[in-house]
Amino acid sequence: LFAGNATPKPTTAVLNVEGLGNRPLHVVSEGRTIVPVNGRFEDDFQGHGIHLYTTAKPPVLPTVKAIEAEIEARYQQAIKPGNLAHYTRGTTVTASSNQGRAENVLWHVTDGVIDTDETDRYQRLCWTDTTPDTFPDWLEIKLSKPAPLNRIVIHTSSLQDFAIQAFVHGEWKEVANVIGNKAGLVERTFKPVESNRVRLFVSRTRGPLCKVSDVELYGSK
């Protein structure tokens, strides 16, 4: 039995399965069992959560909690000391346009994980714009609070010409620029500036689309 919550809010669902009786249901990959009463049982679902139930002997698989713990451990390993842009510091990311739902995709630009065009085949782990060969495009990183910034590291497979801007005194100020880039890693140090918003303002790419896997920001203190 495959059951899912089609809403973004957690809920408790009551299910009735004709012919099930009181046979125990094993919840696959969750390490738990539910005992229905005359085919009726209830279960909790997270937003868009899914459970898979079986009356047969469940397969030997890692539990969802174990998998989630492994994923979280790898994300923790990807945190670089001093990186103010990492999502765990309350950073938010916006863009001029983005393939996929922004809330599901753009945070990956600050997760510390460096993806490639091969690993991100569905373009859901990096910033990819939706306006091929049309410029300018932009990607903005907003910190939880202002900080003195003087260095940026960008992992990209396509950005060629772009400005690095900081929002200072109510307007965007160019603090560095990149022309003719062909590298996958771009690092720039600039005169310290106090800001909580930094953006890449793109005017040219290698290929039709902007693609940025990760952005790191570092302070001067």
C-alpha positions as CSV (number, residue, x, y, z in Angstrom):
1,L,0.0,0.0,0.0
2,F,1.4,3.3,-1.1
3,A,0.0,6.4,0.6
4,G,1.0,10.1,0.4
5,N,0.1,13.5,1.7
6,A,-0.7,15.8,-1.2
7,T,-0.6,19.0,0.9
8,P,2.4,20.9,2.3
9,K,1.1,20.7,5.8
10,P,1.6,17.8,8.3
11,T,-1.5,15.7,8.9
12,T,-2.9,12.6,10.5
13,A,-4.7,10.4,8.0
14,V,-7.2,7.6,8.7
15,L,-7.1,4.8,6.1
16,N,-9.5,1.9,5.6
17,V,-8.4,-1.0,3.5
18,E,-11.0,-3.6,2.6
19,G,-9.9,-7.2,3.3
20,L,-6.9,-6.2,5.4
21,G,-8.4,-7.3,8.7
22,N,-6.0,-7.1,11.6
23,R,-2.9,-8.1,9.7
24,P,0.2,-6.1,10.8
25,L,1.5,-3.5,8.3
26,H,5.3,-3.0,8.1
27,V,6.2,0.5,7.1
28,V,9.0,0.0,4.6
29,S,12.3,1.7,5.5
30,E,10.9,3.2,8.7
31,G,11.5,0.4,11.1
32,R,8.0,0.4,12.6
33,T,4.8,-1.7,12.4
34,I,1.1,-0.7,12.5
35,V,-1.6,-3.1,13.6
36,P,-5.0,-2.2,11.9
37,V,-8.4,-2.9,13.4
38,N,-10.7,-4.4,10.8
39,G,-8.7,-2.8,8.1
40,R,-8.7,0.6,9.7
41,F,-5.6,2.5,10.9
42,E,-4.2,6.0,11.2
43,D,-0.8,7.4,10.6
44,D,1.1,10.7,10.6
45,F,2.3,12.3,7.4
46,Q,4.7,15.2,7.0
47,G,4.0,17.8,4.3
48,H,4.1,15.9,1.0
49,G,5.2,12.9,3.1
50,I,4.9,9.3,1.8
51,H,4.7,5.9,3.5
52,L,4.9,2.5,1.9
53,Y,3.2,-0.3,3.8
54,T,3.4,-4.1,3.3
55,T,2.0,-7.2,5.0
56,A,4.9,-9.3,3.7
57,K,8.3,-9.5,5.3
58,P,9.8,-6.1,4.7
59,P,13.0,-5.8,2.7
60,V,16.3,-5.1,4.5
61,L,16.8,-1.5,3.8
62,P,18.3,1.5,5.6
63,T,15.7,3.4,7.5
64,V,14.6,6.9,6.4
65,K,16.0,8.3,9.6
66,A,19.4,6.7,8.9
67,I,19.5,8.0,5.4
68,E,18.5,11.5,6.5
69,A,21.2,11.4,9.2
70,E,23.8,10.4,6.6
71,I,22.7,13.3,4.3
72,E,22.8,15.8,7.2
73,A,26.3,14.5,8.2
74,R,27.6,15.1,4.6
75,Y,26.1,18.6,4.6
76,Q,27.8,19.3,7.8
77,Q,31.1,18.1,6.3
78,A,30.6,20.6,3.4
79,I,30.6,23.6,5.7
80,K,33.8,25.6,5.2
81,P,35.0,27.6,8.2
82,G,34.2,31.3,8.0
83,N,31.7,31.0,5.1
84,L,29.0,33.5,5.9
85,A,26.8,32.5,3.0
86,H,26.1,28.9,4.2
87,Y,22.4,28.2,4.5
88,T,22.8,27.1,8.1
89,R,23.5,30.8,9.0
90,G,20.0,31.9,7.8
91,T,21.0,32.9,4.3
92,T,18.3,33.3,1.6
93,V,18.8,33.2,-2.1
94,T,16.8,34.8,-5.0
95,A,17.4,35.1,-8.7
96,S,16.1,36.8,-11.8
97,S,14.7,33.5,-12.9
98,N,15.2,29.9,-11.9
99,Q,14.4,26.4,-13.3
100,G,12.3,24.6,-10.7
101,R,10.6,25.9,-7.6
102,A,12.9,28.5,-6.0
103,E,12.3,27.3,-2.5
104,N,13.4,23.8,-3.4
105,V,16.4,24.7,-5.6
106,L,18.1,28.0,-4.8
107,W,19.2,27.1,-1.2
108,H,21.6,24.5,-2.8
109,V,23.6,27.5,-4.0
110,T,24.7,27.9,-0.4
111,D,24.8,24.3,0.8
112,G,28.6,23.9,0.3
113,V,28.2,21.0,-2.1
114,I,29.8,21.4,-5.5
115,D,27.7,19.9,-8.2
116,T,28.5,19.5,-11.8
117,D,26.4,19.5,-15.0
118,E,26.7,15.7,-14.9
119,T,25.5,15.2,-11.3
120,D,22.9,18.0,-11.6
121,R,21.3,16.5,-14.8
122,Y,17.8,17.7,-13.8
123,Q,19.1,21.2,-13.0
124,R,17.7,21.2,-9.5
125,L,20.9,21.4,-7.4
126,C,22.3,24.6,-8.9
127,W,21.1,28.0,-10.1
128,T,20.0,27.7,-13.7
129,D,18.1,30.6,-15.3
130,T,15.2,30.3,-17.7
131,T,16.2,33.0,-20.2
132,P,18.7,31.4,-22.7
133,D,21.0,33.9,-24.4
134,T,19.1,36.8,-22.8
135,F,20.9,39.1,-20.3
136,P,21.3,40.5,-17.7
137,D,20.6,37.7,-15.2
138,W,21.3,37.9,-11.5
139,L,21.7,35.8,-8.4
140,E,21.4,37.4,-5.0
141,I,22.7,36.1,-1.6
142,K,21.1,37.7,1.4
143,L,22.8,37.2,4.8
144,S,20.8,37.2,8.1
145,K,22.6,40.4,9.1
146,P,25.2,42.8,7.7
147,A,28.8,41.8,7.9
148,P,32.1,43.2,6.7
149,L,32.8,41.3,3.5
150,N,36.0,41.1,1.3
151,R,36.1,37.8,-0.5
152,I,33.8,35.7,-2.7
153,V,34.2,32.2,-4.1
154,I,31.9,31.1,-7.0
155,H,31.6,27.6,-8.4
156,T,30.2,27.9,-11.9
157,S,30.2,25.9,-15.2
158,S,29.0,28.8,-17.4
159,L,29.5,32.4,-16.1
160,Q,31.9,34.3,-18.3
161,D,31.3,38.1,-17.8
162,F,29.7,39.3,-14.6
163,A,29.9,41.9,-11.9
164,I,30.0,41.2,-8.1
165,Q,27.8,43.8,-6.4
166,A,27.1,44.6,-2.7
167,F,24.0,46.5,-1.5
168,V,25.4,49.5,0.3
169,H,23.5,52.6,1.5
170,G,20.4,51.7,-0.5
171,E,22.0,50.9,-3.8
172,W,24.0,48.3,-5.6
173,K,27.8,48.9,-5.6
174,E,30.2,47.0,-7.8
175,V,33.0,45.6,-5.7
176,A,34.7,43.4,-8.3
177,N,34.1,42.1,-11.9
178,V,35.1,39.1,-14.0
179,I,35.6,39.3,-17.7
180,G,36.3,36.3,-20.0
181,N,36.1,33.6,-17.3
182,K,36.7,30.1,-18.4
183,A,37.3,28.5,-15.0
184,G,34.9,26.5,-12.9
185,L,36.1,28.2,-9.7
186,V,36.2,32.0,-9.5
187,E,37.6,33.8,-6.4
188,R,37.8,37.5,-5.9
189,T,39.1,39.6,-3.0
190,F,37.9,43.2,-2.8
191,K,38.0,46.2,-0.5
192,P,36.0,45.4,2.7
193,V,32.4,46.5,2.5
194,E,29.6,46.2,5.1
195,S,26.5,44.6,3.6
196,N,24.0,41.8,4.0
197,R,23.3,41.5,0.3
198,V,25.6,40.4,-2.5
199,R,24.7,39.5,-6.1
200,L,26.2,38.3,-9.3
201,F,25.1,40.4,-12.2
202,V,25.7,38.4,-15.3
203,S,26.1,39.8,-18.8
204,R,27.6,36.9,-20.7
205,T,27.9,33.1,-20.3
206,R,29.6,30.2,-22.0
207,G,26.5,28.5,-23.5
208,P,23.0,29.8,-23.3
209,L,22.3,29.6,-19.5
210,C,23.7,30.8,-16.2
211,K,24.8,27.9,-14.0
212,V,26.1,28.4,-10.5
213,S,26.6,25.5,-8.1
214,D,27.8,27.3,-5.0
215,V,28.7,30.7,-3.7
216,E,30.8,31.4,-0.6
217,L,31.2,34.7,1.2
218,Y,33.9,35.6,3.7
219,G,34.4,38.6,6.0
220,S,37.4,40.8,6.6
221,K,37.3,40.2,10.4
